[in-house]
Amino acid sequence: MAEDLIRYDILAQEALRGVVRKVLSEVVKTGLPGEHHFFISFVTRAPGVRMSQRLLEQYDKEMTIVLQNQYWDLKVTETAFEVGLSFDGNPELLTIPFSAIKGFFDPSVQFGLQFDVERSGGTQVEEAPADASATDAGVKPVAEAPEGEPASGEGADKVVSLDRFRKKP
């Protein structure tokens, strides 16, 4: 098997992180449409993540935030997003680079993406067999979660087909 010098796995992750960037950019302009809302999981100690020491102590490795009803000051750049959220009644401003995101899930339409992240900030890559599909190359849709719950915890690393998230006619 030839060595993948193009690094399709990294390109696929970057492209799908672009989906998250585009969705959040649209929300900045028009707000959340319909019943859409997002669970976003990220590595708290990834380079570029900014959050209070209090939250970092509470969420030492990973955290999942919900963008639904109570968030403010959402800003999106090419490399990161910033959002205000309340934790135990305390307002916090978080900055999250897209490279730190581990998962993005919109339970209103059962759409999700899961990414591999290294704490050092690089992309962790899983070698895919020669006959693997793009979803096997380090970019995995997350397993479906019950309505209103994030796709995390036991069983969330189950790989499912993207077809599962498409609406059937």
DSSP file with accessible surface (Angstrom, degrees, kcal/mol):
  #  RESIDUE AA STRUCTURE BP1 BP2  ACC     N-H-->O    O-->H-N    N-H-->O    O-->H-N    TCO  KAPPA ALPHA  PHI   PSI    X-CA   Y-CA   Z-CA
    1    1 A M              0   0  184      0, 0.0     2,-0.1     0, 0.0     3,-0.1   0.000 360.0 360.0 360.0 135.1    0.0    0.0    0.0
    2    2 A A        -     0   0   92      1,-0.1     2,-0.3     2,-0.0     0, 0.0  -0.396 360.0-103.1 -74.1 150.7    1.3    3.4   -0.9
    3    3 A E        -     0   0  160      1,-0.1     2,-1.4    -2,-0.1     3,-0.1  -0.552  30.5-122.0 -74.0 135.5    2.0    6.1    1.7
    4    4 A D        +     0   0   58     -2,-0.3     3,-0.1     1,-0.2    -1,-0.1  -0.622  40.2 166.9 -81.2  91.8   -0.7    8.8    1.9
    5    5 A L  S    S+     0   0  139     -2,-1.4    -1,-0.2     1,-0.2    -2,-0.0   0.675  73.9  58.6 -80.7 -16.7    1.4   11.9    1.3
    6    6 A I  S    S-     0   0  100     -3,-0.1    -1,-0.2     4,-0.0     5,-0.1   0.807  98.2-140.3 -80.4 -28.0   -1.7   14.0    0.7
    7    7 A R     >  -     0   0   88     -3,-0.1     4,-2.1     3,-0.1     3,-0.4   0.975  25.7-179.1  63.7  61.6   -3.1   13.2    4.2
    8    8 A Y  H  > S+     0   0  144      1,-0.2     4,-2.7     2,-0.2     5,-0.2   0.836  77.2  62.8 -57.4 -33.7   -6.8   12.8    3.2
    9    9 A D  H  > S+     0   0   12      1,-0.2     4,-2.0     2,-0.2    -1,-0.2   0.938 106.8  42.2 -61.2 -44.2   -7.6   12.0    6.9
   10   10 A I  H  > S+     0   0   39     -3,-0.4     4,-2.6     2,-0.2     5,-0.2   0.919 113.5  52.6 -68.9 -42.2   -6.4   15.5    8.0
   11   11 A L  H  X S+     0   0   83     -4,-2.1     4,-2.4     1,-0.2    -2,-0.2   0.904 109.0  50.4 -60.8 -39.9   -8.1   17.2    5.0
   12   12 A A  H  X S+     0   0   28     -4,-2.7     4,-2.4     2,-0.2     5,-0.2   0.925 110.7  48.6 -65.9 -42.6  -11.4   15.5    5.8
   13   13 A Q  H  X S+     0   0    3     -4,-2.0     4,-2.3    -5,-0.2    -2,-0.2   0.932 112.1  49.0 -62.9 -44.2  -11.2   16.6    9.5
   14   14 A E  H  X S+     0   0  109     -4,-2.6     4,-1.5     1,-0.2    -2,-0.2   0.907 111.2  50.3 -62.3 -41.3  -10.4   20.2    8.5
   15   15 A A  H  X S+     0   0   66     -4,-2.4     4,-0.9    -5,-0.2    -1,-0.2   0.922 112.1  46.3 -64.3 -42.9  -13.3   20.2    6.0
   16   16 A L  H  X S+     0   0   48     -4,-2.4     4,-1.4     1,-0.2     3,-0.3   0.839 107.7  55.9 -72.8 -29.2  -15.8   18.9    8.5
   17   17 A R  H  X S+     0   0   16     -4,-2.3     4,-2.4     1,-0.2    -1,-0.2   0.855 101.7  60.3 -65.6 -30.2  -14.6   21.4   11.1
   18   18 A G  H  X S+     0   0   18     -4,-1.5     4,-2.7     1,-0.2    -1,-0.2   0.824  97.9  57.3 -63.7 -31.3  -15.4   23.9    8.4
   19   19 A V  H  X S+     0   0   55     -4,-0.9     4,-2.6    -3,-0.3    -1,-0.2   0.942 107.6  46.7 -62.9 -45.8  -19.0   22.7    8.6
   20   20 A V  H  X S+     0   0    1     -4,-1.4     4,-2.6     2,-0.2     5,-0.2   0.935 112.7  50.0 -61.5 -45.5  -19.1   23.6   12.3
   21   21 A R  H  X S+     0   0   57     -4,-2.4     4,-2.4     1,-0.2    -2,-0.2   0.930 112.0  47.8 -58.8 -44.9  -17.5   27.0   11.6
   22   22 A K  H  X S+     0   0  122     -4,-2.7     4,-2.2     2,-0.2    -2,-0.2   0.921 111.6  49.5 -64.7 -44.9  -20.1   27.7    8.9
   23   23 A V  H  X S+     0   0   45     -4,-2.6     4,-2.0     1,-0.2    -2,-0.2   0.947 113.5  45.6 -61.1 -47.8  -23.0   26.7   11.1
   24   24 A L  H  X S+     0   0    0     -4,-2.6     4,-2.0     1,-0.2    -1,-0.2   0.887 110.2  54.9 -65.9 -35.2  -21.9   28.8   14.0
   25   25 A S  H  X S+     0   0   35     -4,-2.4     4,-1.5    -5,-0.2    -1,-0.2   0.898 108.4  48.8 -63.2 -39.9  -21.2   31.8   11.6
   26   26 A E  H  X S+     0   0   67     -4,-2.2     4,-2.8     1,-0.2     5,-0.4   0.886 108.0  54.2 -66.8 -37.3  -24.8   31.5   10.4
   27   27 A V  H  X S+     0   0    8     -4,-2.0     4,-2.4     1,-0.2    -2,-0.2   0.883 104.1  55.8 -64.8 -36.2  -26.1   31.5   13.9
   28   28 A V  H  < S+     0   0   71     -4,-2.0    -1,-0.2     1,-0.2    -2,-0.2   0.924 114.8  39.8 -59.1 -42.0  -24.2   34.7   14.6
   29   29 A K  H  < S+     0   0  148     -4,-1.5    -2,-0.2    -5,-0.1    -1,-0.2   0.895 136.7  10.4 -75.4 -43.2  -26.0   36.3   11.7
   30   30 A T  H  < S-     0   0  105     -4,-2.8    -3,-0.2     1,-0.2    -2,-0.2   0.464  97.1-121.3-121.9  -5.1  -29.5   35.0   12.1
   31   31 A G     <  -     0   0   26     -4,-2.4    -1,-0.2    -5,-0.4    -2,-0.1  -0.186  58.1 -35.8  83.1 177.2  -29.8   33.2   15.5
   32   32 A L        -     0   0   39     36,-0.2     2,-0.2    -4,-0.1    -5,-0.0  -0.613  66.9-136.1 -75.4 122.2  -30.7   29.5   16.0
   33   33 A P    >   -     0   0   69      0, 0.0     3,-2.0     0, 0.0    -2,-0.1  -0.570  55.5 -37.9 -81.4 142.2  -33.3   28.5   13.4
   34   34 A G  T 3  S-     0   0   75      1,-0.3    -2,-0.1    -2,-0.2     0, 0.0  -0.133 121.0 -22.5  53.5-132.3  -36.3   26.4   14.4
   35   35 A E  T 3  S+     0   0  154     73,-0.1    -1,-0.3     2,-0.0    73,-0.1   0.335  97.2 133.5 -94.5   5.1  -35.5   23.8   17.0
   36   36 A H    <   +     0   0   67     -3,-2.0     2,-0.3    72,-0.1    70,-0.1  -0.295  20.9 153.5 -60.5 138.9  -31.8   23.6   16.2
   37   37 A H        -     0   0   12      2,-0.0    71,-0.4    -5,-0.0     2,-0.4  -0.949  28.5-130.8-158.4 162.8  -29.4   23.6   19.1
   38   38 A F  E     -A   67   0A   5     29,-2.1    29,-2.6    -2,-0.3     2,-0.5  -0.953  11.6-158.5-130.6 140.4  -25.9   22.2   19.6
   39   39 A F  E     -AB  66 105A  15     66,-2.7    66,-2.3    -2,-0.4     2,-0.5  -0.973  23.3-171.5-105.6 124.1  -23.9   20.1   22.0
   40   40 A I  E     -AB  65 104A   0     25,-2.7    25,-2.7    -2,-0.5     2,-0.4  -0.971   4.6-165.7-123.9 117.8  -20.2   20.9   21.5
   41   41 A S  E     +AB  64 103A  12     62,-2.2    61,-2.7    -2,-0.5    62,-1.7  -0.824  16.0 169.7-100.5 141.0  -17.5   18.8   23.2
   42   42 A F  E     -AB  63 101A   0     21,-2.5    21,-2.1    -2,-0.4     2,-0.6  -0.976  41.4-101.7-149.1 160.1  -14.0   20.0   23.4
   43   43 A V  E >   -A   62   0A   2     57,-2.2     3,-1.2    -2,-0.3    19,-0.3  -0.749  29.8-153.9 -83.2 118.0  -10.6   19.3   25.0
   44   44 A T  T 3  S+     0   0    4     17,-1.4    18,-0.1    -2,-0.6    -1,-0.1   0.759  90.3  46.4 -70.5 -24.5  -10.2   21.9   27.8
   45   45 A R  T 3  S+     0   0  118     16,-0.6    -1,-0.3    15,-0.1     3,-0.1   0.231  82.1 124.2-103.7  14.9   -6.4   21.9   27.8
   46   46 A A  S X  S-     0   0    5     -3,-1.2     3,-1.9    15,-0.1    74,-0.1  -0.416  77.6 -85.0 -69.7 149.7   -6.0   22.1   24.1
   47   47 A P  T 3  S+     0   0   67      0, 0.0    -1,-0.1     0, 0.0     3,-0.1  -0.299 114.6  21.0 -57.0 134.3   -3.9   25.1   22.9
   48   48 A G  T 3  S+     0   0   51      1,-0.3     2,-0.3    -3,-0.1    -2,-0.1   0.211  85.0 132.3  93.3 -14.9   -5.9   28.2   22.5
   49   49 A V    <   -     0   0   24     -3,-1.9     2,-0.5    47,-0.1    -1,-0.3  -0.550  37.0-167.2 -70.6 130.4   -8.8   27.2   24.8
   50   50 A R  B     +E   95   0B 155     45,-2.4    45,-2.4    -2,-0.3     2,-0.3  -0.990  24.0 134.7-124.0 124.3   -9.6   30.1   27.2
   51   51 A M        -     0   0   31     -2,-0.5    43,-0.1    43,-0.2    41,-0.0  -0.959  56.7 -76.0-157.5 162.8  -11.8   29.5   30.2
   52   52 A S     >  -     0   0   35     -2,-0.3     4,-2.4     1,-0.1     5,-0.2  -0.238  36.9-120.2 -65.0 154.7  -11.8   30.4   33.9
   53   53 A Q  H  > S+     0   0  116      1,-0.2     4,-2.5     2,-0.2     5,-0.2   0.876 114.0  60.2 -60.9 -35.6   -9.6   28.5   36.3
   54   54 A R  H  > S+     0   0   82      1,-0.2     4,-1.6     2,-0.2    -1,-0.2   0.935 109.1  41.3 -58.9 -47.0  -12.7   27.5   38.2
   55   55 A L  H  > S+     0   0    0      1,-0.2     4,-3.0     2,-0.2    -1,-0.2   0.899 112.0  55.5 -69.1 -38.5  -14.1   25.7   35.1
   56   56 A L  H  < S+     0   0   24     -4,-2.4    -2,-0.2     1,-0.2    -1,-0.2   0.889 107.7  49.2 -63.0 -36.8  -10.7   24.2   34.2
   57   57 A E  H  < S+     0   0  135     -4,-2.5     3,-0.4     1,-0.2    -1,-0.2   0.880 115.4  44.2 -67.9 -35.4  -10.5   22.7   37.6
   58   58 A Q  H  < S+     0   0  101     -4,-1.6     2,-0.4     1,-0.3    -2,-0.2   0.841 124.4  33.7 -77.0 -34.6  -14.0   21.3   37.2
   59   59 A Y  S  < S+     0   0   78     -4,-3.0    -1,-0.3     1,-0.1    -2,-0.1  -0.687  72.2 166.5-122.8  75.3  -13.5   20.1   33.6
   60   60 A D  S    S+     0   0   69     -3,-0.4    -1,-0.1    -2,-0.4     3,-0.1   0.810  76.2  10.2 -64.4 -34.2   -9.8   19.1   33.6
   61   61 A K  S    S+     0   0  120      1,-0.4   -17,-1.4   -17,-0.1   -16,-0.6   0.788 127.2   6.1-115.0 -45.8   -9.8   17.1   30.3
   62   62 A E  E     -A   43   0A  77    -19,-0.3    -1,-0.4   -18,-0.1     2,-0.3  -0.982  52.7-171.5-147.7 152.9  -13.0   17.6   28.4
   63   63 A M  E     -A   42   0A   4    -21,-2.1   -21,-2.5    -2,-0.3     2,-0.5  -0.993  12.3-149.5-147.0 147.5  -16.2   19.6   28.5
   64   64 A T  E     -A   41   0A  46     -2,-0.3     2,-0.3   -23,-0.2   -23,-0.3  -0.988  17.1-169.7-119.7 125.7  -19.5   19.7   26.6
   65   65 A I  E     -A   40   0A   4    -25,-2.7   -25,-2.7    -2,-0.5     2,-0.5  -0.791  13.1-139.4-109.9 158.4  -21.4   23.0   26.2
   66   66 A V  E     -A   39   0A  55     -2,-0.3     2,-0.7   -27,-0.2   -27,-0.2  -0.977   6.2-162.6-119.8 125.3  -24.9   23.5   25.0
   67   67 A L  E     +A   38   0A   1    -29,-2.6   -29,-2.1    -2,-0.5     4,-0.1  -0.923  52.5 103.7-104.6 103.9  -25.8   26.4   22.7
   68   68 A Q  S    S-     0   0   76     -2,-0.7     3,-0.2   -31,-0.2   -36,-0.2   0.224  86.6 -13.7-142.0 -86.9  -29.6   26.7   22.9
   69   69 A N  S    S+     0   0  135      1,-0.2     2,-0.7    -3,-0.1    -2,-0.1   0.839 121.8  47.5-100.2 -40.0  -31.5   29.3   24.8
   70   70 A Q  S    S+     0   0  155     -4,-0.1    16,-0.5    16,-0.1     2,-0.3  -0.717  75.8 106.7-117.3  83.7  -29.0   31.0   27.1
   71   71 A Y  E     -F   85   0B  51     -2,-0.7     2,-0.3    -3,-0.2    14,-0.2  -0.949  39.0-172.1-143.5 162.2  -25.8   32.1   25.5
   72   72 A W  E     +F   84   0B  92     12,-1.9    12,-3.3    -2,-0.3    -2,-0.0  -0.965  54.8  29.9-151.7 165.7  -24.5   35.5   24.4
   73   73 A D  E     -     0   0B  98     -2,-0.3     2,-0.4    10,-0.2    -1,-0.1   0.814  65.7-176.6  51.7  41.2  -21.7   37.2   22.5
   74   74 A L  E     +     0   0B  18      9,-0.1     2,-0.4    10,-0.1     9,-0.2  -0.551   5.0 175.9 -69.0 124.1  -21.2   34.4   20.1
   75   75 A K  E     -F   82   0B 106      7,-2.5     7,-2.7    -2,-0.4     2,-0.4  -0.994  12.8-161.5-131.4 140.0  -18.3   35.4   17.8
   76   76 A V  E     +F   81   0B  36     -2,-0.4     5,-0.2     5,-0.2     2,-0.2  -0.983  10.6 174.8-126.9 130.8  -16.7   33.2   15.1
   77   77 A T        -     0   0   80      3,-3.1   -52,-0.1    -2,-0.4    -2,-0.0  -0.631  50.8 -90.6-116.3-176.7  -13.3   33.6   13.5
   78   78 A E  S    S+     0   0  136     -2,-0.2   -57,-0.1     1,-0.2     3,-0.1   0.831 124.4  26.7 -64.2 -30.5  -11.4   31.4   11.0
   79   79 A T  S    S+     0   0  102      1,-0.1    19,-2.3    19,-0.1    20,-0.5   0.592 125.9   6.1-112.0 -13.5   -9.7   29.4   13.8
   80   80 A A  E     - G   0  97B  13     17,-0.3    -3,-3.1    18,-0.1     2,-0.3  -0.955  54.8-130.9-158.0 171.5  -12.0   29.6   16.9
   81   81 A F  E     -FG  76  96B   3     15,-2.1    15,-3.2    -2,-0.3     2,-0.4  -0.956  13.3-153.5-132.9 155.8  -15.3   30.7   18.4
   82   82 A E  E     +FG  75  95B  41     -7,-2.7    -7,-2.5    -2,-0.3     2,-0.3  -0.980  18.3 171.0-127.1 140.1  -16.1   32.6   21.5
   83   83 A V  E     - G   0  94B   0     11,-2.2    11,-2.9    -2,-0.4     2,-0.5  -0.996  28.2-131.8-152.0 145.0  -19.3   32.4   23.5
   84   84 A G  E     +FG  72  93B   0    -12,-3.3   -12,-1.9    -2,-0.3     2,-0.3  -0.860  33.9 166.7 -97.2 132.9  -20.7   33.5   26.8
   85   85 A L  E     -FG  71  92B  10      7,-2.5     7,-2.9    -2,-0.5     2,-0.5  -0.950  32.7-120.1-139.9 159.9  -22.5   31.0   29.0
   86   86 A S  E     - G   0  91B  55    -16,-0.5     2,-0.5    -2,-0.3   -16,-0.1  -0.887  22.0-172.3-106.0 131.3  -23.7   30.7   32.5
   87   87 A F  E >  S- G   0  90B  32      3,-2.7     3,-2.1    -2,-0.5    -2,-0.0  -0.981  77.7 -20.2-124.1 115.7  -22.4   28.0   34.9
   88   88 A D  T 3  S-     0   0  133     -2,-0.5    -1,-0.1     1,-0.3    -2,-0.0   0.883 129.4 -51.7  53.3  39.2  -24.1   27.7   38.3
   89   89 A G  T 3  S+     0   0   60      1,-0.2    -1,-0.3    -3,-0.0    -3,-0.0   0.448 115.7 117.6  81.0  -0.3  -25.3   31.3   37.8
   90   90 A N  E <   - G   0  87B  77     -3,-2.1    -3,-2.7     2,-0.0    -1,-0.2  -0.884  64.1-129.1-103.7 124.6  -21.9   32.6   37.0
   91   91 A P  E     - G   0  86B  96      0, 0.0     2,-0.3     0, 0.0    -5,-0.2  -0.471  30.8-177.7 -71.6 138.5  -21.3   34.2   33.6
   92   92 A E  E     - G   0  85B  28     -7,-2.9    -7,-2.5    -2,-0.2     2,-0.5  -0.989  21.7-145.0-135.6 146.3  -18.3   32.8   31.8
   93   93 A L  E     - G   0  84B  85     -2,-0.3     2,-0.4    -9,-0.2    -9,-0.2  -0.962  21.7-167.6-112.0 122.0  -16.7   33.7   28.4
   94   94 A L  E     - G   0  83B   0    -11,-2.9   -11,-2.2    -2,-0.5     2,-0.5  -0.903  12.4-161.8-111.2 140.3  -15.1   30.7   26.6
   95   95 A T  E     -EG  50  82B  15    -45,-2.4   -45,-2.4    -2,-0.4   -13,-0.2  -0.990  15.0-178.2-117.6 124.2  -12.8   30.7   23.6
   96   96 A I  E     - G   0  81B   0    -15,-3.2   -15,-2.1    -2,-0.5   -47,-0.1  -0.957  19.1-142.1-129.0 111.8  -12.7   27.4   21.8
   97   97 A P  E >   - G   0  80B  12      0, 0.0     3,-1.7     0, 0.0     4,-0.4  -0.436  23.1-124.3 -65.8 146.3  -10.4   26.8   18.8
   98   98 A F  G >  S+     0   0    4    -19,-2.3     3,-1.3     1,-0.3   -18,-0.1   0.846 111.8  64.3 -61.4 -28.0  -12.1   24.6   16.2
   99   99 A S  G 3  S+     0   0   52    -20,-0.5    -1,-0.3     1,-0.3    22,-0.1   0.687  97.6  56.2 -68.8 -16.2   -9.0   22.3   16.5
  100  100 A A  G <  S+     0   0    0     -3,-1.7   -57,-2.2   -54,-0.1     2,-0.3   0.577  81.3 111.0 -90.0 -10.4  -10.0   21.6   20.1
  101  101 A I  E <   +B   42   0A   2     -3,-1.3   -59,-0.3    -4,-0.4     3,-0.1  -0.483  36.7 175.2 -72.4 129.7  -13.5   20.3   19.2
  102  102 A K  E     +     0   0A  61    -61,-2.7    13,-3.3     1,-0.3     2,-0.3   0.696  67.1  11.0 -98.7 -30.7  -14.1   16.6   19.8
  103  103 A G  E     -BC  41 114A   9    -62,-1.7   -62,-2.2    11,-0.3     2,-0.4  -0.998  49.2-169.2-154.6 147.3  -17.8   16.5   18.9
  104  104 A F  E     +BC  40 113A   4      9,-2.6     9,-2.8    -2,-0.3     2,-0.4  -0.992  19.1 174.3-135.6 125.8  -20.6   18.5   17.5
  105  105 A F  E     -BC  39 112A   5    -66,-2.3   -66,-2.7    -2,-0.4     7,-0.2  -0.995  21.8-168.1-141.1 130.1  -24.2   17.3   17.8
  106  106 A D  E >>> - C   0 111A   8      5,-3.3     5,-1.9    -2,-0.4     3,-1.3  -0.901   8.6-172.3-113.0  97.9  -27.5   18.8   16.8
  107  107 A P  T 345S+     0   0    0      0, 0.0     3,-0.2     0, 0.0    -1,-0.1   0.722  75.7  74.1 -67.4 -17.5  -30.1   16.6   18.5
  108  108 A S  T 345S+     0   0   31    -71,-0.4   -72,-0.1     1,-0.2   -73,-0.1   0.802 118.1  16.9 -66.1 -26.6  -33.0   18.3   16.7
  109  109 A V  T <45S-     0   0   46     -3,-1.3    -1,-0.2     2,-0.1   -73,-0.0   0.210 106.6-116.2-126.6  11.1  -32.1   16.6   13.5
  110  110 A Q  T  <5 +     0   0   35     -4,-0.5     2,-0.5     1,-0.2    -2,-0.1   0.892  64.1 147.7  53.8  45.4  -29.9   13.8   14.9
  111  111 A F  E   < +C  106   0A  60     -5,-1.9    -5,-3.3     2,-0.0     2,-0.3  -0.933  16.1 159.5-111.5 133.6  -26.8   15.1   13.1
  112  112 A G  E     -C  105   0A   0     -2,-0.5     2,-0.3    -7,-0.2    -7,-0.2  -0.998  24.7-162.5-153.1 154.8  -23.3   14.8   14.7
  113  113 A L  E     -C  104   0A   2     -9,-2.8    -9,-2.6    -2,-0.3     2,-0.4  -0.986   8.5-159.7-133.0 145.1  -19.6   14.7   14.0
  114  114 A Q  E     -CD 103 140A  37     26,-2.4    26,-2.3    -2,-0.3     2,-0.3  -0.992  10.7-168.5-127.7 137.0  -16.8   13.4   16.1
  115  115 A F  E     - D   0 139A   1    -13,-3.3     2,-0.4    -2,-0.4    24,-0.1  -0.864  22.4-122.0-122.5 155.2  -13.2   14.4   15.7
  116  116 A D        -     0   0   17     22,-0.6     2,-0.4    -2,-0.3     8,-0.3  -0.821  33.9-175.8 -93.5 134.9   -9.9   13.2   17.1
  117  117 A V        -     0   0   14     -2,-0.4     2,-0.4     6,-0.2     6,-0.2  -0.996  17.3-149.1-134.0 136.9   -7.9   15.8   19.0
  118  118 A E    >   -     0   0   79      4,-1.7     3,-1.8    -2,-0.4   -75,-0.1  -0.820  22.1-130.2 -97.7 145.3   -4.5   15.7   20.6
  119  119 A R  T 3  S+     0   0  120     -2,-0.4    -1,-0.1     1,-0.3   -19,-0.0   0.792 107.4  64.9 -63.6 -24.9   -3.9   17.7   23.7
  120  120 A S  T 3  S-     0   0   87    -74,-0.1    -1,-0.3     1,-0.1     3,-0.1   0.581 119.6-108.5 -76.4  -7.3   -0.8   19.1   22.1
  121  121 A G  S <  S+     0   0   27     -3,-1.8    -2,-0.1     1,-0.4    -1,-0.1   0.217  82.5 115.0 102.5 -15.1   -3.0   20.8   19.5
  122  122 A G  S    S-     0   0   33      1,-0.1    -4,-1.7    -5,-0.1     2,-0.5  -0.322  75.9 -95.2 -80.7 171.9   -2.1   18.6   16.5
  123  123 A T        -     0   0   46     -6,-0.2     2,-0.5    -3,-0.1    -6,-0.2  -0.759  31.5-137.6 -89.6 125.7   -4.6   16.3   14.9
  124  124 A Q        -     0   0   85     -2,-0.5     2,-0.4    -8,-0.3    -8,-0.2  -0.719  25.2-158.6 -80.6 129.7   -4.5   12.8   16.1
  125  125 A V        -     0   0   39     -2,-0.5     2,-0.5    -8,-0.0    13,-0.1  -0.923  13.0-154.2-119.2 133.6   -4.8   10.5   13.1
  126  126 A E        -     0   0   79     -2,-0.4     2,-0.3    10,-0.0   -10,-0.0  -0.909  28.6-119.9-100.8 130.6   -5.9    6.9   13.0
  127  127 A E        -     0   0  153     -2,-0.5    11,-0.1    11,-0.1    10,-0.0  -0.534  29.7-150.4 -70.0 130.1   -4.5    4.9   10.1
  128  128 A A        -     0   0   29     -2,-0.3     9,-0.1     9,-0.1  -119,-0.0  -0.805  18.7-107.0-102.1 144.8   -7.3    3.7    7.9
  129  129 A P    >   -     0   0   80      0, 0.0     3,-2.1     0, 0.0    -1,-0.1  -0.266  37.0-105.0 -63.5 159.0   -7.2    0.5    5.9
  130  130 A A  T 3  S+     0   0   85      1,-0.3    -2,-0.0     0, 0.0     0, 0.0   0.807 121.3  47.7 -57.9 -30.8   -6.9    0.9    2.1
  131  131 A D  T 3  S+     0   0  145      2,-0.0    -1,-0.3     0, 0.0     2,-0.1   0.284  87.7 122.2 -96.5  15.4  -10.5    0.0    1.6
  132  132 A A    <   -     0   0   27     -3,-2.1     2,-0.1     1,-0.1    -4,-0.1  -0.391  59.3-124.1 -78.4 152.6  -11.9    2.3    4.3
  133  133 A S    >   -     0   0   59     -2,-0.1     3,-1.6     1,-0.1     4,-0.4  -0.384  34.0 -96.5 -85.2 172.7  -14.4    5.0    3.7
  134  134 A A  G > >S+     0   0   74      1,-0.3     3,-1.2     2,-0.2     5,-0.5   0.834 123.9  59.8 -60.5 -31.3  -13.8    8.7    4.5
  135  135 A T  G 3 5S+     0   0   30      1,-0.3    -1,-0.3     3,-0.1     3,-0.2   0.696 100.7  55.9 -73.9 -12.9  -15.7    8.2    7.8
  136  136 A D  G < 5S+     0   0   70     -3,-1.6     2,-0.9     1,-0.2    -1,-0.3   0.552  86.5  85.3 -89.4  -7.2  -13.2    5.6    8.9
  137  137 A A  T < 5S-     0   0   16     -3,-1.2  -124,-0.2    -4,-0.4    -1,-0.2  -0.271 124.6 -68.4 -95.9  50.8  -10.3    8.0    8.4
  138  138 A G  T   5S+     0   0    0     -2,-0.9   -22,-0.6    -3,-0.2     2,-0.5   0.452 114.2  97.9  85.7  -2.8  -10.4    9.7   11.8
  139  139 A V  E   < +D  115   0A   5     -5,-0.5    -2,-0.3   -24,-0.1   -24,-0.2  -0.972  50.5 173.0-120.6 115.6  -13.7   11.5   11.2
  140  140 A K  E     -D  114   0A  24    -26,-2.3   -26,-2.4    -2,-0.5     2,-0.1  -0.981  32.4-127.7-128.5 132.6  -16.6    9.8   12.7
  141  141 A P        -     0   0    2      0, 0.0    19,-0.7     0, 0.0   -28,-0.3  -0.487  40.5-113.4 -66.3 145.7  -20.3   10.7   13.1
  142  142 A V        -     0   0    6    -38,-0.3   -30,-0.1     1,-0.1    15,-0.1  -0.460  32.3 -95.9 -81.1 157.0  -21.3   10.3   16.7
  143  143 A A        -     0   0   12     13,-1.1    -1,-0.1    -2,-0.1     2,-0.1  -0.327  50.1 -91.6 -66.4 152.8  -23.8    7.8   17.8
  144  144 A E        -     0   0   79     -3,-0.1    -1,-0.1   -32,-0.0     3,-0.0  -0.388  43.0-157.9 -65.7 142.5  -27.4    8.9   18.1
  145  145 A A        -     0   0   11      4,-0.1     3,-0.1    -3,-0.1     6,-0.1  -0.850  30.2 -86.9-116.4 156.9  -28.4   10.2   21.6
  146  146 A P    >   -     0   0   79      0, 0.0     3,-2.2     0, 0.0    -1,-0.1  -0.266  67.7 -73.0 -58.1 151.4  -31.8   10.4   23.1
  147  147 A E  T 3  S+     0   0  147      1,-0.3   -39,-0.1   -39,-0.0    -3,-0.0  -0.171 120.6  10.9 -47.7 127.6  -33.6   13.7   22.3
  148  148 A G  T 3  S+     0   0   44      1,-0.2    -1,-0.3    -3,-0.1   -40,-0.0   0.523 105.6 105.5  82.1   5.8  -32.1   16.5   24.3
  149  149 A E  S <  S-     0   0  107     -3,-2.2    -1,-0.2    -4,-0.1    -4,-0.1  -0.935  71.8-113.8-120.8 143.2  -29.0   14.6   25.5
  150  150 A P        -     0   0   45      0, 0.0     2,-1.6     0, 0.0   -84,-0.0  -0.361  28.7-115.0 -69.5 152.4  -25.4   15.0   24.3
  151  151 A A  S    S+     0   0   19     -6,-0.1     2,-0.3  -112,-0.1    -8,-0.1  -0.663  75.8 111.5 -85.8  81.5  -23.9   12.0   22.5
  152  152 A S        +     0   0   57     -2,-1.6     2,-0.1     2,-0.1   -88,-0.0  -0.927  43.0  41.7-144.5 170.7  -21.2   11.3   25.1
  153  153 A G  S >  S+     0   0   61     -2,-0.3     3,-2.0     2,-0.1     4,-0.3  -0.445  99.8   7.6  88.3-162.3  -20.4    8.7   27.6
  154  154 A E  T 3  S+     0   0  206      1,-0.3    -2,-0.1    -2,-0.1     0, 0.0  -0.271 133.9  10.2 -61.0 128.5  -20.5    4.9   27.2
  155  155 A G  T >  S+     0   0   43      1,-0.1     3,-1.3    -4,-0.1    -1,-0.3   0.335  92.4 112.1  89.1  -7.7  -21.3    3.9   23.6
  156  156 A A  T <   +     0   0   14     -3,-2.0   -13,-1.1     1,-0.3    -2,-0.1   0.712  67.8  65.0 -74.0 -17.2  -20.8    7.4   22.1
  157  157 A D  T 3  S+     0   0  115     -4,-0.3    -1,-0.3   -15,-0.1     2,-0.2   0.387  72.4 124.5 -87.4   9.2  -17.7    6.3   20.2
  158  158 A K    <   -     0   0  118     -3,-1.3     2,-0.4     1,-0.1   -15,-0.1  -0.467  61.9-130.9 -66.4 128.8  -19.8    3.9   18.1
  159  159 A V        +     0   0   65     -2,-0.2     2,-0.3   -17,-0.1   -17,-0.1  -0.709  30.7 179.0 -86.6 129.7  -19.2    4.7   14.5
  160  160 A V        -     0   0   11    -19,-0.7     2,-0.1    -2,-0.4   -17,-0.0  -0.909  33.3 -94.0-126.6 160.3  -22.4    5.0   12.4
  161  161 A S    >   -     0   0   64     -2,-0.3     3,-1.5     1,-0.1     4,-0.3  -0.421  25.4-127.9 -71.7 144.4  -23.0    5.7    8.8
  162  162 A L  G >> S+     0   0   51      1,-0.3     3,-1.8     2,-0.2     4,-0.5   0.804 107.3  72.0 -60.7 -27.1  -23.7    9.3    7.8
  163  163 A D  G >4 S+     0   0   87      1,-0.3     3,-1.0     2,-0.2    -1,-0.3   0.811  84.6  67.5 -58.5 -27.5  -26.8    8.0    6.0
  164  164 A R  G <4 S+     0   0  115     -3,-1.5    -1,-0.3     1,-0.3    -2,-0.2   0.786 100.7  48.0 -64.2 -25.7  -28.3    7.4    9.5
  165  165 A F  G <4 S+     0   0   17     -3,-1.8     2,-0.3    -4,-0.3    -1,-0.3   0.528  90.6  98.8 -93.7  -8.7  -28.5   11.2   10.0
  166  166 A R  S << S-     0   0  141     -3,-1.0     2,-0.2    -4,-0.5   -56,-0.0  -0.618  80.9-113.1 -81.9 141.2  -30.1   12.0    6.6
  167  167 A K        -     0   0  175     -2,-0.3    -2,-0.1     1,-0.1    -1,-0.1  -0.523  29.0-133.1 -71.7 135.2  -33.8   12.6    6.5
  168  168 A K              0   0  148     -2,-0.2    -1,-0.1     1,-0.1     0, 0.0  -0.706 360.0 360.0 -88.8 140.9  -35.6    9.8    4.6
  169  169 A P              0   0  176      0, 0.0    -1,-0.1     0, 0.0     0, 0.0  -0.168 360.0 360.0 -69.5 360.0  -38.3   11.0    2.1
